[in-house]
Amino acid sequence: MSRYDPTTRTWHGSKQPPVLNPAASIGQVIVNILERTPNNLIQIDAVTGEEYTCDKLRIQMIRTALNLTQVFKISKGDMVCMVLDNRSCVMPLLFGCFLVGAPVHTLDSSFEESDLTHLIGITKPKLVFCTEHNQSTVQNAIKLIHLEAQVVVLDGSENHKRIFAPHDAEKLYRPPYLGDSNQTTAVVVCSSGTTGLPKAVCVTHSQLIAPYSMISHMEPSTVLCFSSLYWISAFQMLLLTVFNGFKRVITTRAFSPAYACELVKKYEVTNAFVPPPMLAEIVEYCEVRQMKLPTLKMVGVGGSALPDSLRKRANALSPNGRVFVGYAMSETGGIMSLDLLQKPNSVGILMPNVSMRIAADDGILLGPDEEGEIQIRYIHPFVGYYGNDEATQALLTPDSFIKTGDIGYFDQAGFLFITDRKKEMIRYRGYQIAPAQLEALLMEMPGIVQAVVVATPDKKPPHDELPTALVVRGSDETKTVSKQDILEYVHGKVPDYKQLRGGVFFVKSLPKTANGKINRKEAKKMVPV
C-alpha cells in the first residue's frame, strides 16, 4: 500500500532495491540476460514471420554496435534518430545504440514533415533511420532545418545490410560501462507538455532498468503492443519482454479490433497494452460477436481516463485475467502507480521507490481526499528536456518533484485518483495532437480573427477525443469563411489523425483569463452538446 507521511504530506511506495542493477549501463544488462537463454524465442514478426531468438538478438545488437562505431562513425553521445514502425530490425538496432552509448530519439513513422522538422530540430541527430515509405518526408524535413545527417533507409539496401553485417570482433565483444547511469541518456521520447508542441524528454539508463523489479514475478508470457517506440509505454512493453524472457509479437500493420483479436488468438497472447480508445473498440468488436479472449491475463491500460464501465466489460472478455490501469509520465521512465489492488476509478497504489504528493495552486501541500496537482519524485531522477533548460526548471519544484499538470487526490487508504488534467494535448487513436499547431494553421486563413481547438468526446465507440475548433470571424464580409472552407483547408495541410473531427463552430468571442489568454476550459463549454 501507499504509505502517507503526515509531517511532509507525502505518499511513498515501498522502499526496495531493484532486481536488476540500475547502476549498470542498459546494454550490459540486456546482453547478460540474453546470454542466459540463447535458444529462447523472444520476437515474432506477425507480418513477415521473421523470428528472433535471444542469441540472434544478442549477435545482431553487437554487430550493430560495432558497425555503428566503425562504419558510420557513431560514438558515445552522438544522437541517433529512428523514424520507424514496428519492424523486426528495430529491436537490435535500438539495443546496438544502447551499447555504443548513442542516445536514440524515437519518432513515429507516420509523422508529417512539420512534426519532424520540429522534433528533429530539437535533437539534431548525426544519423537518422527511416523506412522506404517515409524516406522523402524525412529527407525533406532534414533539408528544411539545414541539418547535415546521414540517412539510412531500412529497406534491404546496402547501408541497411552494413548495419547488421558480421564483424571480426563480435565473438570477443564485451558491453562497456558508459558512466553514471543516473545521468546518461539512453533514449529521447516526446512529451505533450502542458501547452504547445512536444518537448524532447531525456530518459536515462537507470530509469529504463530500475522499474522492472515490479514485474519480475510474472510467468512466461506472450506480449502484444501496437505502439511504436515513440511512446514510453512501448519501451515499457519492450523491456518487460526482454527482462522477463517473454515472447514479443510485433506488426507493421495498423491497429484494428479485428486484427488485434486475430493476433491474440493466433499467438495466444497473454499480455497486451492498449490505450482506452483501442480497448473500447476491441470490447465492442468482441461483444457483437460474443467472442472471448481467454489467453489474456494482463491488459495494461494508460494514457487517458478509463471509465469503470469499460473496464468491467473488458474484464468479462478475459475470464483468466483482467485490465490493469497504470499512471506514468515519460519524464519518470516507468509506471508510477498501478492498480494491483483494485478500486473503482482509481489508478492504484504507488510503485516501489516512488514518492508523490498533492499541491494546491498556491503550492500548499494537501492531505488525503484533497484535490490538487500531482507531484512526483522517483529515486532515479528526471534529467531534463533535451536542449530546453528553461522548460526543465519550470517542471521541477525546488526539491526536485515533477509538477505533472495532472489533477488528482489520494483517498484515506492510499489509492490514487486522477480527476482532470491541465495538459491540453488531444489524444486520438494513440496519437497526441497539439492544439497550438492547429490553431496556428487556422489563424493563417483570411477572415479568421481568433481560434481555439479543444477536445470533445466522440459519442460513438471507441470514444476518442476529437479536435474541435471554435472560430471568431472578422467583420470584413469579403473574407467570410465557411465551415466547409475551414475543413477543406485543414484537410489539405495535416495528416488524417489531425483532422477536425469534432467540427467547426463559429462564436462571437472567446472567453479570456485574467491575463488575457483564451480560457480553454470555458471555451470547451461553448461547443454544442
C-alpha positions in Angstrom: 0.0 0.0 0.0 1.0 3.7 -0.4 2.3 5.0 2.9 1.4 8.5 4.0 3.7 10.7 5.9 1.6 13.4 7.6 4.6 15.5 8.5 5.7 16.1 4.9 2.2 15.4 3.4 3.8 12.9 1.0 2.8 9.4 0.0 5.5 6.8 -0.6 5.7 3.4 -2.3 7.6 0.6 -0.7 11.4 1.0 -0.4 13.1 -1.9 -2.1 16.2 -2.3 -4.3 15.6 -3.2 -8.0 16.2 -6.8 -9.1 18.3 -5.5 -12.0 21.3 -3.2 -11.4 20.3 0.4 -12.3 23.9 1.5 -11.8 24.9 -0.6 -14.9 24.5 0.6 -18.5 21.4 -0.9 -20.1 23.4 -2.6 -22.9 25.3 -4.5 -20.2 22.1 -5.7 -18.6 20.4 -6.8 -21.9 23.4 -8.7 -23.1 23.8 -10.5 -19.8 20.1 -11.5 -19.8 20.2 -12.7 -23.5 23.3 -14.9 -22.8 21.4 -16.9 -20.2 18.7 -18.4 -22.6 20.2 -18.3 -26.1 17.6 -20.5 -27.6 14.6 -18.7 -26.1 12.2 -17.2 -28.8 11.9 -13.5 -28.0 10.3 -11.9 -31.0 7.9 -12.9 -33.8 7.0 -10.6 -36.7 3.3 -11.2 -37.5 3.7 -9.8 -41.0 6.9 -11.4 -42.3 7.1 -14.4 -40.0 10.7 -13.5 -39.0 11.7 -14.8 -35.6 14.4 -13.7 -33.2 15.9 -16.0 -30.5 17.8 -14.4 -27.7 21.1 -15.4 -29.3 20.2 -13.9 -32.7 19.2 -10.7 -31.0 22.4 -10.6 -28.9 24.6 -11.1 -32.0 22.7 -8.6 -34.1 22.9 -5.9 -31.4 26.6 -6.4 -31.0 27.1 -6.2 -34.8 25.1 -3.1 -34.9 27.2 -1.5 -32.2 30.5 -2.4 -33.9 29.3 -1.2 -37.3 27.8 2.0 -36.0 31.1 2.8 -34.5 33.5 1.7 -37.2 31.4 2.1 -40.4 29.1 5.0 -39.6 31.5 6.8 -37.1 28.9 7.0 -34.3 30.4 7.3 -30.8 29.2 7.8 -27.3 27.0 10.9 -27.0 26.2 11.1 -30.7 22.4 11.4 -31.2 20.7 8.8 -33.4 17.1 9.3 -34.6 14.7 6.4 -35.5 11.6 7.3 -37.6 10.4 3.7 -37.8 7.5 1.4 -37.5 7.4 -1.9 -35.6 9.6 -3.9 -38.0 11.9 -6.8 -36.9 15.2 -5.0 -37.1 14.2 -2.1 -34.7 15.0 -4.0 -31.5 18.6 -5.0 -32.4 19.2 -1.5 -33.9 18.0 0.2 -30.7 20.0 -2.1 -28.4 23.1 -1.6 -30.6 22.8 2.1 -29.9 22.5 1.4 -26.2 25.8 -0.5 -26.4 27.5 2.4 -28.1 26.1 5.0 -25.7 24.4 6.9 -28.5 21.1 8.3 -27.3 18.2 7.4 -29.5 15.4 9.8 -30.4 12.4 7.7 -31.4 9.7 9.1 -33.7 6.6 7.6 -35.2 6.9 6.6 -38.9 3.7 8.3 -39.8 4.8 11.8 -38.7 4.4 14.5 -41.3 7.1 16.9 -42.4 6.2 19.7 -39.9 6.3 17.3 -37.0 9.7 16.0 -38.0 11.2 19.5 -38.6 10.2 20.5 -35.0 11.3 17.3 -33.3 14.5 16.5 -35.3 15.3 20.2 -35.0 15.5 19.8 -31.2 18.0 16.9 -31.0 19.8 17.4 -34.3 20.9 13.8 -34.8 24.0 12.7 -36.6 22.3 9.6 -38.0 18.7 9.0 -39.0 17.0 5.7 -39.7 13.7 5.7 -41.7 11.7 3.4 -43.9 11.2 3.2 -47.7 7.7 4.7 -47.0 8.8 7.9 -45.2 12.2 8.4 -46.8 11.2 11.5 -48.8 9.4 13.1 -45.8 12.4 12.5 -43.5 14.9 13.8 -46.1 12.8 16.9 -46.8 12.5 17.7 -43.0 16.3 17.4 -42.6 16.8 19.7 -45.6 14.4 22.3 -44.2 16.3 22.6 -40.9 19.7 22.6 -42.7 20.9 19.5 -40.8 23.8 17.5 -42.0 22.8 14.0 -41.0 23.4 10.6 -42.5 20.1 8.9 -43.5 19.8 5.1 -43.6 16.8 3.5 -45.2 15.9 0.1 -43.6 14.7 -1.5 -46.9 17.3 -4.1 -47.5 19.6 -1.6 -49.2 23.4 -1.7 -49.0 23.5 0.6 -45.9 20.9 -1.5 -44.2 23.0 -4.6 -44.7 26.1 -2.8 -43.5 24.5 -2.1 -40.1 23.9 -5.8 -39.4 26.9 -7.2 -41.3 29.1 -9.8 -39.4 32.2 -8.3 -37.7 35.5 -10.0 -36.8 35.3 -8.6 -33.2 31.8 -9.8 -32.4 32.8 -13.0 -30.6 35.1 -11.2 -28.2 32.8 -8.2 -27.6 32.1 -7.2 -24.1 29.5 -4.4 -23.4 31.1 -1.3 -22.0 30.1 0.6 -18.9 29.2 4.1 -20.1 29.4 6.1 -16.8 26.8 7.3 -14.3 23.5 5.7 -15.4 21.5 8.3 -13.4 22.9 11.0 -15.7 23.5 9.1 -19.0 20.6 9.5 -21.5 19.5 6.2 -23.2 16.5 7.4 -25.2 14.7 10.7 -26.0 10.9 10.4 -26.2 8.4 13.1 -26.7 6.1 14.6 -24.0 3.0 16.5 -24.6 3.9 19.2 -22.1 1.2 21.4 -20.7 0.8 23.6 -23.9 2.2 23.8 -27.4 4.3 21.4 -29.3 6.0 18.3 -27.8 9.3 18.6 -25.9 12.1 16.0 -26.0 12.3 14.0 -22.8 15.7 12.5 -21.8 15.2 9.1 -20.2 18.3 7.6 -18.5 19.8 4.1 -18.4 18.8 3.8 -14.8 15.2 4.8 -15.4 14.9 2.1 -18.1 16.5 -0.6 -15.9 15.1 0.0 -12.4 11.3 -0.3 -12.7 11.3 -4.0 -13.7 11.5 -5.3 -10.2 7.8 -4.7 -10.4 7.1 -7.4 -12.9 9.8 -9.9 -12.3 7.4 -12.4 -10.7 5.3 -12.9 -13.8 5.0 -16.2 -15.6 6.3 -16.7 -19.2 4.1 -14.8 -21.5 3.4 -13.6 -25.0 3.2 -9.8 -25.3 1.4 -7.6 -27.9 1.7 -3.9 -28.2 0.8 -1.9 -31.3 2.5 1.3 -30.2 5.7 2.4 -31.9 8.7 3.4 -29.8 7.6 7.0 -30.0 5.7 6.2 -26.8 7.3 5.5 -23.4 4.6 2.7 -23.0 6.1 0.9 -25.9 9.5 1.0 -24.2 8.0 -0.4 -21.1 6.4 -3.3 -23.0 9.6 -3.9 -24.9 11.8 -4.1 -21.8 9.1 -6.2 -20.0 9.6 -8.7 -22.7 13.4 -8.8 -22.6 14.0 -8.6 -18.9 11.5 -11.4 -18.2 12.2 -13.8 -21.0 8.8 -13.2 -22.7 7.9 -13.5 -26.4 7.0 -10.3 -28.2 4.6 -10.2 -31.2 5.2 -7.2 -33.5 3.4 -5.9 -36.6 3.7 -3.0 -39.0 0.0 -3.2 -39.8 -2.3 -0.6 -38.3 -4.5 -1.4 -35.4 -8.0 -2.6 -35.9 -10.1 -4.6 -33.4 -10.4 -7.5 -35.8 -6.7 -7.7 -36.4 -5.9 -7.3 -32.7 -8.2 -10.2 -31.8 -6.7 -12.3 -34.7 -3.2 -11.8 -33.2 -4.3 -12.6 -29.7 -5.9 -15.8 -30.8 -3.2 -16.9 -33.3 -0.2 -16.3 -30.9 -2.1 -17.0 -27.6 -1.2 -13.5 -26.3 -1.2 -13.2 -22.6 -0.1 -9.6 -22.1 -1.2 -6.6 -24.1 -1.1 -2.8 -23.8 -3.8 -0.6 -25.3 -5.0 3.0 -24.7 -8.7 3.2 -23.6 -10.0 4.1 -27.1 -8.4 0.9 -28.6 -9.7 -1.1 -25.7 -13.2 0.2 -26.4 -13.0 -0.9 -30.0 -11.9 -4.4 -29.0 -14.6 -4.7 -26.4 -17.3 -3.5 -28.9 -16.0 -5.9 -31.6 -15.9 -8.9 -29.2 -19.3 -8.2 -27.7 -21.1 -8.0 -31.0 -19.6 -11.4 -32.0 -20.0 -12.9 -28.5 -16.2 -13.6 -28.5 -13.9 -14.2 -25.5 -10.2 -13.8 -25.3 -9.3 -16.5 -22.7 -5.5 -16.4 -23.2 -5.3 -12.8 -21.9 -4.1 -12.5 -18.4 -3.0 -8.9 -18.2 -4.3 -6.0 -20.3 -2.4 -2.8 -19.4 -4.2 0.5 -20.0 -2.9 4.0 -19.7 -2.6 7.4 -21.4 -6.1 8.7 -20.6 -9.1 8.0 -18.3 -10.6 4.6 -18.3 -14.4 4.5 -17.5 -15.1 1.9 -14.9 -17.9 0.5 -17.1 -15.5 -0.1 -19.9 -13.1 -1.8 -17.5 -15.8 -4.2 -16.4 -16.8 -5.0 -19.9 -13.2 -5.7 -20.8 -12.7 -7.9 -17.8 -15.6 -10.0 -18.9 -13.8 -10.8 -22.2 -10.8 -12.3 -20.4 -12.0 -14.8 -17.8 -8.4 -15.7 -16.9 -7.1 -12.2 -16.5 -8.1 -8.6 -16.0 -7.4 -5.0 -17.0 -4.6 -3.2 -15.1 -4.7 0.6 -15.1 -1.4 2.5 -14.5 -0.2 6.1 -14.2 3.1 7.1 -15.7 4.9 10.0 -17.3 7.6 10.0 -20.0 9.7 12.1 -17.6 9.8 9.3 -15.0 10.6 6.5 -17.5 8.3 4.0 -15.8 5.0 3.3 -14.2 4.4 5.3 -11.0 1.2 3.7 -9.8 -0.7 0.5 -10.7 -4.0 -1.0 -9.6 -2.5 -4.2 -8.3 -5.3 -3.8 -5.7 -8.5 -2.7 -7.5 -10.7 0.2 -6.5 -13.2 1.7 -9.0 -11.9 4.7 -11.0 -8.5 4.5 -9.2 -5.1 4.2 -10.9 -3.9 2.1 -7.9 -1.2 2.4 -5.4 2.4 3.7 -5.7 5.1 1.5 -7.1 8.4 0.9 -5.3 10.7 3.9 -4.7 8.1 6.4 -5.8 7.1 9.5 -3.8 4.1 11.6 -4.6 2.2 14.5 -3.2 -0.8 16.8 -3.9 -0.3 20.5 -4.2 -2.8 23.4 -4.3 -2.4 26.2 -6.9 -0.5 28.2 -4.3 1.9 25.4 -3.7 0.5 24.4 -0.3 0.7 20.6 0.2 -2.6 18.8 0.7 -3.7 15.8 2.6 -6.0 12.7 1.9 -9.2 13.4 -0.1 -8.0 16.9 -1.0 -7.7 17.5 -4.8 -4.8 19.3 -6.4 -1.9 19.0 -8.8 0.0 15.7 -8.6 3.8 16.0 -8.0 6.1 13.0 -8.4 9.7 12.2 -7.4 11.3 8.9 -8.4 14.5 7.5 -6.9 16.1 7.8 -10.3 15.7 11.4 -11.2 14.4 13.2 -14.3 17.5 14.7 -16.0 15.7 17.2 -18.3 14.2 18.2 -21.6 16.8 18.0 -24.3 18.1 21.4 -25.2 15.5 23.2 -23.0 16.8 24.1 -19.6 14.0 26.6 -19.1 11.3 24.0 -19.5 13.2 21.6 -17.3 13.4 24.1 -14.5 9.7 25.0 -14.9 8.7 21.4 -14.5 10.6 20.8 -11.2 10.0 22.1 -7.7 13.0 23.3 -5.6 13.1 19.8 -4.0 13.1 18.0 -7.4 9.4 16.9 -7.5 7.9 16.8 -11.0 4.9 19.0 -11.5 2.8 16.7 -13.6 0.0 19.1 -14.6 -2.5 16.4 -13.7 -5.2 16.9 -11.1 -6.0 14.2 -8.6 -6.1 13.0 -4.9 -5.3 10.2 -2.6 -8.0 8.6 -0.5 -7.6 7.6 3.1 -6.4 4.1 2.1 -3.6 5.5 -0.2 -5.3 4.9 -3.6 -4.6 7.5 -6.3 -7.4 9.0 -8.3 -6.9 11.2 -11.4 -9.8 13.6 -11.8 -8.7 16.0 -14.5 -5.6 17.2 -16.4 -4.1 20.5 -17.1 -2.4 19.2 -20.2 -4.0 20.4 -23.3 -2.8 17.8 -25.8 -5.7 16.0 -27.6 -5.4 12.2 -27.7 -6.8 10.5 -30.8 -6.2 6.8 -31.8 -2.9 6.7 -29.8 -1.6 10.0 -31.3 -1.1 13.2 -29.4 -2.3 16.3 -31.3 -1.0 19.8 -30.3 -3.9 22.3 -30.3 -1.4 25.1 -30.8 -0.4 23.7 -34.2 -4.0 23.5 -35.5 -4.7 27.0 -34.1 -1.7 28.4 -35.9 -2.9 26.8 -39.1 -6.4 28.3 -38.7 -5.0 31.7 -38.0 -3.3 31.6 -41.4 -6.7 31.7 -43.1 -8.1 35.1 -44.2 -11.2 36.0 -42.3 -10.3 34.3 -39.0 -9.6 36.6 -36.1 -9.3 34.1 -33.2 -9.4 30.3 -33.0 -9.1 27.7 -30.3 -9.0 24.0 -30.6 -10.3 21.8 -27.8 -11.0 18.1 -27.3 -14.6 16.9 -27.4 -15.6 13.3 -26.7 -16.8 11.1 -29.6 -20.2 9.8 -28.6 -19.6 6.6 -30.6 -17.1 3.9 -29.7 -14.1 4.0 -29.2 -15.0 7.4 -27.6 -11.8 9.1 -28.7 -11.1 12.8 -28.1 -11.9 14.8 -31.3 -10.2 18.0 -32.2 -12.9 20.7 -32.3 -12.4 24.3 -33.5 -14.1 27.4 -32.1 -13.6 30.3 -34.5 -14.2 34.0 -34.4 -14.6 35.5 -37.8 -13.7 39.0 -38.9 -16.2 41.7 -39.8 -14.9 42.0 -43.4 -17.6 40.4 -45.5 -15.3 40.0 -48.4 -13.2 37.5 -46.4 -16.0 35.4 -44.9 -15.1 31.8 -44.5 -17.5 28.9 -44.1 -17.2 25.8 -42.0 -16.5 23.8 -45.2 -13.8 26.2 -46.2 -12.0 25.6 -42.9 -12.4 21.8 -43.0 -11.1 21.7 -46.6 -8.2 23.9 -45.7 -7.1 21.9 -42.7 -7.6 18.6 -44.6 -5.0 19.7 -47.2 -2.5 20.7 -44.5 -2.4 18.0 -41.9 -2.4 14.2 -41.8 -5.6 12.2 -41.2 -5.3 11.8 -37.5 -5.2 15.6 -37.0 -8.4 16.4 -38.8 -11.1 18.5 -37.1 -13.4 15.5 -36.5 -15.3 17.4 -33.8 -16.3 20.0 -36.2 -16.1 23.8 -36.6 -18.3 26.2 -34.6 -18.4 30.0 -35.1 -18.7 32.2 -32.0 -18.8 36.0 -31.5 -16.0 35.9 -29.0 -13.8 33.6 -26.9 -13.6 33.7 -23.1 -10.4 35.0 -21.6 -8.5 34.5 -18.4 -7.4 37.4 -16.2 -4.1 37.7 -18.0 -5.7 37.8 -21.5 -5.2 34.2 -22.6 -8.0 32.2 -24.0 -9.7 30.2 -21.3 -9.8 26.7 -22.8 -12.0 25.2 -20.1 -14.7 27.8 -20.6 -14.3 27.7 -24.4 -14.9 23.9 -24.3 -18.3 24.6 -22.7 -19.3 26.6 -25.8 -19.3 23.5 -28.0 -22.9 22.5 -28.6 -23.7 19.1 -27.0 
